[in-house]
């Protein structure tokens, strides 16, 4: 579970940075992998799945949330 959590966290950071850059008119994922490419679509899907994973599993994995 720890490896999955780390991978999901990294993907969420990439997604968050991409949204920040997108607000300024630049898309990081499209710049690296090409706009509309299958690889870009796969990256977006992985980032979305990571967000779902973290939303569901966060309470069980976060030490700050589980500490009483």
Secondary structure by P-SEA (a helix, b strand, c coil): caaaaaaaaaaaaaaaaaaaaaaacccccccccccccaaaaaaaaaaaaaaaaaaacccccccccccc
